[in-house]
Amino acid sequence: MTNLILHIPHSSDKIPMDKGYVVDKKILDQEIIKLTDWYTDDLFFFKDSIIIRADFSRIFCDTERFSEDSQEVMAKYGMGVLYEKLDDGSVIREVNAKLREEILNK
């Protein structure tokens, strides 16, 4: 039988590093609740499947975005590969070049 490869990018609620965030934990948690694809890793699990799952929230780093903001249409809304704005447009995180490099290289 052929294995099925499953890409599950947005089911985690973990923020592995809190550098740059300018909102309190309550606001961050509310955004995570809104933007997490809850239980997709459970819903789409099949025997002998290979799961490629991001072990961190899209609020931290969205693996489905282009890493170059010039190529990512959502970057103009502050929701590029590294989210800088909440879904309502207010600032969630300030990202400088050093922080961007650190996150994307890890």
Jmol script that loads the backbone (N, CA, C; Angstrom):
load data "model"
ATOM      1  N   MET A   1       0.843  -1.193   0.000  1.00  0.00           N
ATOM      2  CA  MET A   1       0.000   0.000   0.000  1.00  0.00           C
ATOM      3  C   MET A   1       0.886   1.253   0.000  1.00  0.00           C
ATOM      4  N   THR A   2       0.468   2.246  -0.717  1.00  0.00           N
ATOM      5  CA  THR A   2       1.188   3.505  -0.787  1.00  0.00           C
ATOM      6  C   THR A   2       0.842   4.362   0.425  1.00  0.00           C
ATOM      7  N   ASN A   3       1.861   4.964   1.011  1.00  0.00           N
ATOM      8  CA  ASN A   3       1.616   5.856   2.141  1.00  0.00           C
ATOM      9  C   ASN A   3       1.048   7.182   1.637  1.00  0.00           C
ATOM     10  N   LEU A   4       0.180   7.751   2.428  1.00  0.00           N
ATOM     11  CA  LEU A   4      -0.410   9.046   2.120  1.00  0.00           C
ATOM     12  C   LEU A   4       0.358  10.100   2.909  1.00  0.00           C
ATOM     13  N   ILE A   5       0.826  11.130   2.232  1.00  0.00           N
ATOM     14  CA  ILE A   5       1.538  12.220   2.902  1.00  0.00           C
ATOM     15  C   ILE A   5       0.539  13.328   3.192  1.00  0.00           C
ATOM     16  N   LEU A   6       0.439  13.696   4.459  1.00  0.00           N
ATOM     17  CA  LEU A   6      -0.513  14.714   4.894  1.00  0.00           C
ATOM     18  C   LEU A   6       0.231  15.951   5.389  1.00  0.00           C
ATOM     19  N   HIS A   7      -0.111  17.106   4.843  1.00  0.00           N
ATOM     20  CA  HIS A   7       0.470  18.376   5.266  1.00  0.00           C
ATOM     21  C   HIS A   7      -0.538  19.062   6.184  1.00  0.00           C
ATOM     22  N   ILE A   8      -0.177  19.175   7.462  1.00  0.00           N
ATOM     23  CA  ILE A   8      -1.069  19.758   8.477  1.00  0.00           C
ATOM     24  C   ILE A   8      -0.345  20.972   9.085  1.00  0.00           C
ATOM     25  N   PRO A   9      -0.479  22.157   8.473  1.00  0.00           N
ATOM     26  CA  PRO A   9       0.348  23.292   8.893  1.00  0.00           C
ATOM     27  C   PRO A   9      -0.197  24.150  10.028  1.00  0.00           C
ATOM     28  N   HIS A  10      -1.484  24.085  10.333  1.00  0.00           N
ATOM     29  CA  HIS A  10      -2.054  25.079  11.248  1.00  0.00           C
ATOM     30  C   HIS A  10      -2.812  24.502  12.439  1.00  0.00           C
ATOM     31  N   SER A  11      -2.425  23.317  12.881  1.00  0.00           N
ATOM     32  CA  SER A  11      -3.163  22.704  13.989  1.00  0.00           C
ATOM     33  C   SER A  11      -2.520  22.925  15.350  1.00  0.00           C
ATOM     34  N   SER A  12      -1.339  23.491  15.391  1.00  0.00           N
ATOM     35  CA  SER A  12      -0.657  23.707  16.668  1.00  0.00           C
ATOM     36  C   SER A  12      -1.033  25.059  17.268  1.00  0.00           C
ATOM     37  N   ASP A  13      -1.012  25.113  18.591  1.00  0.00           N
ATOM     38  CA  ASP A  13      -1.272  26.368  19.301  1.00  0.00           C
ATOM     39  C   ASP A  13      -0.035  26.858  20.066  1.00  0.00           C
ATOM     40  N   LYS A  14       1.113  26.293  19.761  1.00  0.00           N
ATOM     41  CA  LYS A  14       2.347  26.617  20.487  1.00  0.00           C
ATOM     42  C   LYS A  14       3.047  27.851  19.902  1.00  0.00           C
ATOM     43  N   ILE A  15       3.560  28.672  20.817  1.00  0.00           N
ATOM     44  CA  ILE A  15       4.410  29.805  20.470  1.00  0.00           C
ATOM     45  C   ILE A  15       5.762  29.506  21.119  1.00  0.00           C
ATOM     46  N   PRO A  16       6.734  29.029  20.353  1.00  0.00           N
ATOM     47  CA  PRO A  16       7.990  28.588  20.956  1.00  0.00           C
ATOM     48  C   PRO A  16       8.917  29.704  21.443  1.00  0.00           C
ATOM     49  N   MET A  17       8.667  30.926  21.006  1.00  0.00           N
ATOM     50  CA  MET A  17       9.518  32.052  21.391  1.00  0.00           C
ATOM     51  C   MET A  17       8.643  33.298  21.442  1.00  0.00           C
ATOM     52  N   ASP A  18       8.684  34.030  22.541  1.00  0.00           N
ATOM     53  CA  ASP A  18       7.783  35.186  22.659  1.00  0.00           C
ATOM     54  C   ASP A  18       8.437  36.520  22.308  1.00  0.00           C
ATOM     55  N   LYS A  19       9.611  36.489  21.708  1.00  0.00           N
ATOM     56  CA  LYS A  19      10.292  37.731  21.323  1.00  0.00           C
ATOM     57  C   LYS A  19       9.453  38.511  20.312  1.00  0.00           C
ATOM     58  N   GLY A  20       9.373  39.816  20.540  1.00  0.00           N
ATOM     59  CA  GLY A  20       8.723  40.703  19.578  1.00  0.00           C
ATOM     60  C   GLY A  20       7.245  40.952  19.819  1.00  0.00           C
ATOM     61  N   TYR A  21       6.583  40.072  20.553  1.00  0.00           N
ATOM     62  CA  TYR A  21       5.148  40.250  20.773  1.00  0.00           C
ATOM     63  C   TYR A  21       4.893  41.461  21.659  1.00  0.00           C
ATOM     64  N   VAL A  22       3.911  42.256  21.281  1.00  0.00           N
ATOM     65  CA  VAL A  22       3.599  43.493  22.010  1.00  0.00           C
ATOM     66  C   VAL A  22       2.207  43.448  22.635  1.00  0.00           C
ATOM     67  N   VAL A  23       1.571  42.286  22.588  1.00  0.00           N
ATOM     68  CA  VAL A  23       0.257  42.118  23.206  1.00  0.00           C
ATOM     69  C   VAL A  23       0.399  41.185  24.395  1.00  0.00           C
ATOM     70  N   ASP A  24      -0.580  41.241  25.295  1.00  0.00           N
ATOM     71  CA  ASP A  24      -0.516  40.353  26.447  1.00  0.00           C
ATOM     72  C   ASP A  24      -0.974  38.944  26.066  1.00  0.00           C
ATOM     73  N   LYS A  25      -0.754  38.013  26.967  1.00  0.00           N
ATOM     74  CA  LYS A  25      -1.049  36.605  26.706  1.00  0.00           C
ATOM     75  C   LYS A  25      -2.521  36.376  26.389  1.00  0.00           C
ATOM     76  N   LYS A  26      -3.405  37.114  26.998  1.00  0.00           N
ATOM     77  CA  LYS A  26      -4.842  36.943  26.751  1.00  0.00           C
ATOM     78  C   LYS A  26      -5.180  37.239  25.283  1.00  0.00           C
ATOM     79  N   ILE A  27      -4.673  38.332  24.760  1.00  0.00           N
ATOM     80  CA  ILE A  27      -4.938  38.694  23.362  1.00  0.00           C
ATOM     81  C   ILE A  27      -4.285  37.679  22.425  1.00  0.00           C
ATOM     82  N   LEU A  28      -3.060  37.273  22.734  1.00  0.00           N
ATOM     83  CA  LEU A  28      -2.376  36.278  21.927  1.00  0.00           C
ATOM     84  C   LEU A  28      -3.161  34.968  21.909  1.00  0.00           C
ATOM     85  N   ASP A  29      -3.628  34.549  23.072  1.00  0.00           N
ATOM     86  CA  ASP A  29      -4.423  33.313  23.157  1.00  0.00           C
ATOM     87  C   ASP A  29      -5.732  33.412  22.372  1.00  0.00           C
ATOM     88  N   GLN A  30      -6.373  34.570  22.397  1.00  0.00           N
ATOM     89  CA  GLN A  30      -7.618  34.758  21.639  1.00  0.00           C
ATOM     90  C   GLN A  30      -7.366  34.630  20.137  1.00  0.00           C
ATOM     91  N   GLU A  31      -6.251  35.167  19.677  1.00  0.00           N
ATOM     92  CA  GLU A  31      -5.914  35.085  18.252  1.00  0.00           C
ATOM     93  C   GLU A  31      -5.595  33.642  17.862  1.00  0.00           C
ATOM     94  N   ILE A  32      -4.900  32.949  18.733  1.00  0.00           N
ATOM     95  CA  ILE A  32      -4.588  31.538  18.483  1.00  0.00           C
ATOM     96  C   ILE A  32      -5.879  30.729  18.384  1.00  0.00           C
ATOM     97  N   ILE A  33      -6.821  30.996  19.266  1.00  0.00           N
ATOM     98  CA  ILE A  33      -8.109  30.286  19.224  1.00  0.00           C
ATOM     99  C   ILE A  33      -8.806  30.517  17.884  1.00  0.00           C
ATOM    100  N   LYS A  34      -8.785  31.754  17.393  1.00  0.00           N
ATOM    101  CA  LYS A  34      -9.450  32.077  16.126  1.00  0.00           C
ATOM    102  C   LYS A  34      -8.773  31.465  14.906  1.00  0.00           C
ATOM    103  N   LEU A  35      -7.441  31.414  14.903  1.00  0.00           N
ATOM    104  CA  LEU A  35      -6.718  31.077  13.674  1.00  0.00           C
ATOM    105  C   LEU A  35      -6.117  29.669  13.636  1.00  0.00           C
ATOM    106  N   THR A  36      -6.370  28.880  14.653  1.00  0.00           N
ATOM    107  CA  THR A  36      -5.865  27.498  14.658  1.00  0.00           C
ATOM    108  C   THR A  36      -6.877  26.584  13.983  1.00  0.00           C
ATOM    109  N   ASP A  37      -6.384  25.670  13.174  1.00  0.00           N
ATOM    110  CA  ASP A  37      -7.237  24.647  12.553  1.00  0.00           C
ATOM    111  C   ASP A  37      -7.293  23.459  13.525  1.00  0.00           C
ATOM    112  N   TRP A  38      -8.145  23.593  14.506  1.00  0.00           N
ATOM    113  CA  TRP A  38      -8.215  22.642  15.612  1.00  0.00           C
ATOM    114  C   TRP A  38      -8.528  21.224  15.125  1.00  0.00           C
ATOM    115  N   TYR A  39      -7.743  20.288  15.613  1.00  0.00           N
ATOM    116  CA  TYR A  39      -7.942  18.836  15.440  1.00  0.00           C
ATOM    117  C   TYR A  39      -7.819  18.345  13.993  1.00  0.00           C
ATOM    118  N   THR A  40      -7.291  19.147  13.097  1.00  0.00           N
ATOM    119  CA  THR A  40      -7.134  18.638  11.727  1.00  0.00           C
ATOM    120  C   THR A  40      -6.145  17.478  11.681  1.00  0.00           C
ATOM    121  N   ASP A  41      -5.164  17.483  12.575  1.00  0.00           N
ATOM    122  CA  ASP A  41      -4.216  16.368  12.604  1.00  0.00           C
ATOM    123  C   ASP A  41      -4.893  15.078  13.051  1.00  0.00           C
ATOM    124  N   ASP A  42      -5.934  15.182  13.879  1.00  0.00           N
ATOM    125  CA  ASP A  42      -6.708  14.002  14.294  1.00  0.00           C
ATOM    126  C   ASP A  42      -7.724  13.605  13.218  1.00  0.00           C
ATOM    127  N   LEU A  43      -8.389  14.591  12.656  1.00  0.00           N
ATOM    128  CA  LEU A  43      -9.422  14.318  11.654  1.00  0.00           C
ATOM    129  C   LEU A  43      -8.878  13.654  10.395  1.00  0.00           C
ATOM    130  N   PHE A  44      -7.677  14.031  10.012  1.00  0.00           N
ATOM    131  CA  PHE A  44      -7.123  13.535   8.760  1.00  0.00           C
ATOM    132  C   PHE A  44      -6.017  12.514   8.955  1.00  0.00           C
ATOM    133  N   PHE A  45      -6.013  11.855  10.103  1.00  0.00           N
ATOM    134  CA  PHE A  45      -5.027  10.808  10.353  1.00  0.00           C
ATOM    135  C   PHE A  45      -5.509   9.507   9.714  1.00  0.00           C
ATOM    136  N   PHE A  46      -4.628   8.884   8.966  1.00  0.00           N
ATOM    137  CA  PHE A  46      -4.913   7.585   8.369  1.00  0.00           C
ATOM    138  C   PHE A  46      -3.790   6.632   8.735  1.00  0.00           C
ATOM    139  N   LYS A  47      -4.126   5.394   8.903  1.00  0.00           N
ATOM    140  CA  LYS A  47      -3.127   4.378   9.211  1.00  0.00           C
ATOM    141  C   LYS A  47      -2.045   4.419   8.131  1.00  0.00           C
ATOM    142  N   ASP A  48      -0.815   4.329   8.558  1.00  0.00           N
ATOM    143  CA  ASP A  48       0.355   4.330   7.679  1.00  0.00           C
ATOM    144  C   ASP A  48       0.555   5.652   6.929  1.00  0.00           C
ATOM    145  N   SER A  49      -0.121   6.712   7.355  1.00  0.00           N
ATOM    146  CA  SER A  49       0.091   8.002   6.705  1.00  0.00           C
ATOM    147  C   SER A  49       1.358   8.653   7.259  1.00  0.00           C
ATOM    148  N   ILE A  50       1.910   9.537   6.477  1.00  0.00           N
ATOM    149  CA  ILE A  50       3.072  10.325   6.886  1.00  0.00           C
ATOM    150  C   ILE A  50       2.563  11.735   7.118  1.00  0.00           C
ATOM    151  N   ILE A  51       2.689  12.224   8.338  1.00  0.00           N
ATOM    152  CA  ILE A  51       2.167  13.547   8.672  1.00  0.00           C
ATOM    153  C   ILE A  51       3.313  14.547   8.760  1.00  0.00           C
ATOM    154  N   ILE A  52       3.181  15.608   7.994  1.00  0.00           N
ATOM    155  CA  ILE A  52       4.106  16.733   8.067  1.00  0.00           C
ATOM    156  C   ILE A  52       3.330  17.844   8.755  1.00  0.00           C
ATOM    157  N   ARG A  53       3.684  18.100  10.006  1.00  0.00           N
ATOM    158  CA  ARG A  53       2.912  18.999  10.861  1.00  0.00           C
ATOM    159  C   ARG A  53       3.824  20.065  11.440  1.00  0.00           C
ATOM    160  N   ALA A  54       3.417  21.298  11.339  1.00  0.00           N
ATOM    161  CA  ALA A  54       4.160  22.372  11.994  1.00  0.00           C
ATOM    162  C   ALA A  54       3.920  22.246  13.499  1.00  0.00           C
ATOM    163  N   ASP A  55       4.980  22.283  14.268  1.00  0.00           N
ATOM    164  CA  ASP A  55       4.859  22.129  15.719  1.00  0.00           C
ATOM    165  C   ASP A  55       4.756  23.488  16.413  1.00  0.00           C
ATOM    166  N   PHE A  56       4.249  24.464  15.692  1.00  0.00           N
ATOM    167  CA  PHE A  56       4.078  25.809  16.232  1.00  0.00           C
ATOM    168  C   PHE A  56       2.899  26.463  15.529  1.00  0.00           C
ATOM    169  N   SER A  57       2.345  27.451  16.164  1.00  0.00           N
ATOM    170  CA  SER A  57       1.172  28.155  15.632  1.00  0.00           C
ATOM    171  C   SER A  57       1.517  28.999  14.410  1.00  0.00           C
ATOM    172  N   ARG A  58       0.555  29.155  13.531  1.00  0.00           N
ATOM    173  CA  ARG A  58       0.740  30.061  12.391  1.00  0.00           C
ATOM    174  C   ARG A  58       0.925  31.493  12.864  1.00  0.00           C
ATOM    175  N   ILE A  59       0.457  31.797  14.076  1.00  0.00           N
ATOM    176  CA  ILE A  59       0.659  33.128  14.655  1.00  0.00           C
ATOM    177  C   ILE A  59       2.157  33.388  14.852  1.00  0.00           C
ATOM    178  N   PHE A  60       2.908  32.331  15.079  1.00  0.00           N
ATOM    179  CA  PHE A  60       4.361  32.423  15.244  1.00  0.00           C
ATOM    180  C   PHE A  60       5.064  32.454  13.887  1.00  0.00           C
ATOM    181  N   CYS A  61       4.755  31.487  13.028  1.00  0.00           N
ATOM    182  CA  CYS A  61       5.359  31.398  11.699  1.00  0.00           C
ATOM    183  C   CYS A  61       4.415  30.588  10.811  1.00  0.00           C
ATOM    184  N   ASP A  62       3.970  31.192   9.738  1.00  0.00           N
ATOM    185  CA  ASP A  62       3.033  30.512   8.841  1.00  0.00           C
ATOM    186  C   ASP A  62       3.812  29.838   7.721  1.00  0.00           C
ATOM    187  N   THR A  63       3.910  28.528   7.809  1.00  0.00           N
ATOM    188  CA  THR A  63       4.718  27.750   6.863  1.00  0.00           C
ATOM    189  C   THR A  63       4.145  27.736   5.451  1.00  0.00           C
ATOM    190  N   GLU A  64       2.944  28.228   5.269  1.00  0.00           N
ATOM    191  CA  GLU A  64       2.352  28.258   3.934  1.00  0.00           C
ATOM    192  C   GLU A  64       2.501  29.615   3.251  1.00  0.00           C
ATOM    193  N   ARG A  65       3.237  30.499   3.860  1.00  0.00           N
ATOM    194  CA  ARG A  65       3.482  31.825   3.257  1.00  0.00           C
ATOM    195  C   ARG A  65       4.884  31.856   2.658  1.00  0.00           C
ATOM    196  N   PHE A  66       5.049  32.713   1.669  1.00  0.00           N
ATOM    197  CA  PHE A  66       6.382  32.943   1.116  1.00  0.00           C
ATOM    198  C   PHE A  66       7.240  33.625   2.177  1.00  0.00           C
ATOM    199  N   SER A  67       8.505  33.248   2.263  1.00  0.00           N
ATOM    200  CA  SER A  67       9.389  33.847   3.261  1.00  0.00           C
ATOM    201  C   SER A  67       9.787  35.271   2.890  1.00  0.00           C
ATOM    202  N   GLU A  68       9.706  35.613   1.633  1.00  0.00           N
ATOM    203  CA  GLU A  68       9.993  36.976   1.178  1.00  0.00           C
ATOM    204  C   GLU A  68       8.691  37.764   1.122  1.00  0.00           C
ATOM    205  N   ASP A  69       8.607  38.821   1.917  1.00  0.00           N
ATOM    206  CA  ASP A  69       7.378  39.617   1.953  1.00  0.00           C
ATOM    207  C   ASP A  69       6.997  40.187   0.591  1.00  0.00           C
ATOM    208  N   SER A  70       7.982  40.456  -0.253  1.00  0.00           N
ATOM    209  CA  SER A  70       7.690  41.002  -1.585  1.00  0.00           C
ATOM    210  C   SER A  70       6.915  40.008  -2.450  1.00  0.00           C
ATOM    211  N   GLN A  71       6.975  38.729  -2.122  1.00  0.00           N
ATOM    212  CA  GLN A  71       6.262  37.695  -2.877  1.00  0.00           C
ATOM    213  C   GLN A  71       4.935  37.302  -2.218  1.00  0.00           C
ATOM    214  N   GLU A  72       4.741  37.708  -0.982  1.00  0.00           N
ATOM    215  CA  GLU A  72       3.567  37.269  -0.218  1.00  0.00           C
ATOM    216  C   GLU A  72       2.514  38.368  -0.156  1.00  0.00           C
ATOM    217  N   VAL A  73       1.365  38.128  -0.775  1.00  0.00           N
ATOM    218  CA  VAL A  73       0.292  39.122  -0.823  1.00  0.00           C
ATOM    219  C   VAL A  73      -0.235  39.475   0.581  1.00  0.00           C
ATOM    220  N   MET A  74      -0.243  38.526   1.496  1.00  0.00           N
ATOM    221  CA  MET A  74      -0.763  38.790   2.841  1.00  0.00           C
ATOM    222  C   MET A  74       0.185  39.626   3.704  1.00  0.00           C
ATOM    223  N   ALA A  75       1.429  39.781   3.272  1.00  0.00           N
ATOM    224  CA  ALA A  75       2.390  40.583   4.032  1.00  0.00           C
ATOM    225  C   ALA A  75       1.933  42.036   4.140  1.00  0.00           C
ATOM    226  N   LYS A  76       1.240  42.530   3.121  1.00  0.00           N
ATOM    227  CA  LYS A  76       0.779  43.922   3.186  1.00  0.00           C
ATOM    228  C   LYS A  76      -0.282  44.124   4.259  1.00  0.00           C
ATOM    229  N   TYR A  77      -0.849  43.039   4.757  1.00  0.00           N
ATOM    230  CA  TYR A  77      -1.825  43.091   5.848  1.00  0.00           C
ATOM    231  C   TYR A  77      -1.193  42.696   7.191  1.00  0.00           C
ATOM    232  N   GLY A  78       0.142  42.550   7.194  1.00  0.00           N
ATOM    233  CA  GLY A  78       0.840  42.168   8.415  1.00  0.00           C
ATOM    234  C   GLY A  78       0.716  40.695   8.745  1.00  0.00           C
ATOM    235  N   MET A  79       0.329  39.887   7.747  1.00  0.00           N
ATOM    236  CA  MET A  79       0.144  38.453   7.970  1.00  0.00           C
ATOM    237  C   MET A  79       0.935  37.656   6.928  1.00  0.00           C
ATOM    238  N   GLY A  80       2.230  38.020   6.838  1.00  0.00           N
ATOM    239  CA  GLY A  80       3.129  37.274   5.971  1.00  0.00           C
ATOM    240  C   GLY A  80       3.605  36.025   6.694  1.00  0.00           C
ATOM    241  N   VAL A  81       4.787  35.603   6.397  1.00  0.00           N
ATOM    242  CA  VAL A  81       5.325  34.397   7.036  1.00  0.00           C
ATOM    243  C   VAL A  81       5.423  34.576   8.551  1.00  0.00           C
ATOM    244  N   LEU A  82       5.689  35.787   9.007  1.00  0.00           N
ATOM    245  CA  LEU A  82       5.709  36.108  10.433  1.00  0.00           C
ATOM    246  C   LEU A  82       4.610  37.133  10.703  1.00  0.00           C
ATOM    247  N   TYR A  83       3.585  36.706  11.404  1.00  0.00           N
ATOM    248  CA  TYR A  83       2.449  37.593  11.651  1.00  0.00           C
ATOM    249  C   TYR A  83       2.861  38.765  12.537  1.00  0.00           C
ATOM    250  N   GLU A  84       2.555  39.970  12.054  1.00  0.00           N
ATOM    251  CA  GLU A  84       2.831  41.190  12.793  1.00  0.00           C
ATOM    252  C   GLU A  84       1.541  41.886  13.218  1.00  0.00           C
ATOM    253  N   LYS A  85       0.419  41.425  12.656  1.00  0.00           N
ATOM    254  CA  LYS A  85      -0.873  42.026  12.987  1.00  0.00           C
ATOM    255  C   LYS A  85      -1.890  40.939  13.306  1.00  0.00           C
ATOM    256  N   LEU A  86      -2.857  41.323  14.110  1.00  0.00           N
ATOM    257  CA  LEU A  86      -3.993  40.456  14.416  1.00  0.00           C
ATOM    258  C   LEU A  86      -4.942  40.458  13.227  1.00  0.00           C
ATOM    259  N   ASP A  87      -5.919  39.597  13.239  1.00  0.00           N
ATOM    260  CA  ASP A  87      -6.861  39.563  12.115  1.00  0.00           C
ATOM    261  C   ASP A  87      -7.682  40.844  12.018  1.00  0.00           C
ATOM    262  N   ASP A  88      -7.725  41.656  13.093  1.00  0.00           N
ATOM    263  CA  ASP A  88      -8.446  42.932  13.031  1.00  0.00           C
ATOM    264  C   ASP A  88      -7.544  44.091  12.587  1.00  0.00           C
ATOM    265  N   GLY A  89      -6.260  43.796  12.309  1.00  0.00           N
ATOM    266  CA  GLY A  89      -5.338  44.807  11.809  1.00  0.00           C
ATOM    267  C   GLY A  89      -4.477  45.473  12.861  1.00  0.00           C
ATOM    268  N   SER A  90      -4.728  45.221  14.140  1.00  0.00           N
ATOM    269  CA  SER A  90      -3.886  45.833  15.169  1.00  0.00           C
ATOM    270  C   SER A  90      -2.583  45.042  15.333  1.00  0.00           C
ATOM    271  N   VAL A  91      -1.579  45.710  15.859  1.00  0.00           N
ATOM    272  CA  VAL A  91      -0.236  45.134  15.957  1.00  0.00           C
ATOM    273  C   VAL A  91      -0.190  44.039  17.022  1.00  0.00           C
ATOM    274  N   ILE A  92       0.394  42.897  16.637  1.00  0.00           N
ATOM    275  CA  ILE A  92       0.589  41.773  17.563  1.00  0.00           C
ATOM    276  C   ILE A  92       2.072  41.606  17.901  1.00  0.00           C
ATOM    277  N   ARG A  93       2.942  41.909  16.908  1.00  0.00           N
ATOM    278  CA  ARG A  93       4.373  41.662  17.094  1.00  0.00           C
ATOM    279  C   ARG A  93       5.165  42.620  16.224  1.00  0.00           C
ATOM    280  N   GLU A  94       6.307  43.027  16.744  1.00  0.00           N
ATOM    281  CA  GLU A  94       7.246  43.844  15.983  1.00  0.00           C
ATOM    282  C   GLU A  94       8.411  42.947  15.594  1.00  0.00           C
ATOM    283  N   VAL A  95       8.634  42.833  14.302  1.00  0.00           N
ATOM    284  CA  VAL A  95       9.673  41.945  13.776  1.00  0.00           C
ATOM    285  C   VAL A  95      10.767  42.778  13.129  1.00  0.00           C
ATOM    286  N   ASN A  96      11.979  42.655  13.654  1.00  0.00           N
ATOM    287  CA  ASN A  96      13.124  43.300  13.019  1.00  0.00           C
ATOM    288  C   ASN A  96      13.902  42.251  12.223  1.00  0.00           C
ATOM    289  N   ALA A  97      14.916  42.682  11.501  1.00  0.00           N
ATOM    290  CA  ALA A  97      15.676  41.765  10.629  1.00  0.00           C
ATOM    291  C   ALA A  97      16.329  40.639  11.423  1.00  0.00           C
ATOM    292  N   LYS A  98      16.853  40.932  12.600  1.00  0.00           N
ATOM    293  CA  LYS A  98      17.518  39.914  13.425  1.00  0.00           C
ATOM    294  C   LYS A  98      16.525  38.847  13.884  1.00  0.00           C
ATOM    295  N   LEU A  99      15.364  39.269  14.365  1.00  0.00           N
ATOM    296  CA  LEU A  99      14.344  38.322  14.813  1.00  0.00           C
ATOM    297  C   LEU A  99      13.821  37.483  13.641  1.00  0.00           C
ATOM    298  N   ARG A 100      13.603  38.133  12.525  1.00  0.00           N
ATOM    299  CA  ARG A 100      13.137  37.422  11.322  1.00  0.00           C
ATOM    300  C   ARG A 100      14.119  36.322  10.920  1.00  0.00           C
ATOM    301  N   GLU A 101      15.385  36.675  10.893  1.00  0.00           N
ATOM    302  CA  GLU A 101      16.409  35.699  10.536  1.00  0.00           C
ATOM    303  C   GLU A 101      16.450  34.553  11.552  1.00  0.00           C
ATOM    304  N   GLU A 102      16.375  34.881  12.818  1.00  0.00           N
ATOM    305  CA  GLU A 102      16.414  33.854  13.865  1.00  0.00           C
ATOM    306  C   GLU A 102      15.256  32.856  13.731  1.00  0.00           C
ATOM    307  N   ILE A 103      14.058  33.365  13.523  1.00  0.00           N
ATOM    308  CA  ILE A 103      12.897  32.490  13.398  1.00  0.00           C
ATOM    309  C   ILE A 103      12.965  31.656  12.132  1.00  0.00           C
ATOM    310  N   LEU A 104      13.229  32.281  11.008  1.00  0.00           N
ATOM    311  CA  LEU A 104      13.218  31.559   9.734  1.00  0.00           C
ATOM    312  C   LEU A 104      14.361  30.549   9.620  1.00  0.00           C
ATOM    313  N   ASN A 105      15.459  30.790  10.293  1.00  0.00           N
ATOM    314  CA  ASN A 105      16.591  29.859  10.236  1.00  0.00           C
ATOM    315  C   ASN A 105      16.437  28.682  11.192  1.00  0.00           C
ATOM    316  N   LYS A 106      15.572  28.822  12.173  1.00  0.00           N
ATOM    317  CA  LYS A 106      15.354  27.715  13.115  1.00  0.00           C
ATOM    318  C   LYS A 106      14.211  26.868  12.640  1.00  0.00           C
TER     319      LYS A 106
END
end "model"
wireframe off; spacefill off
backbone 0.3
color backbone group
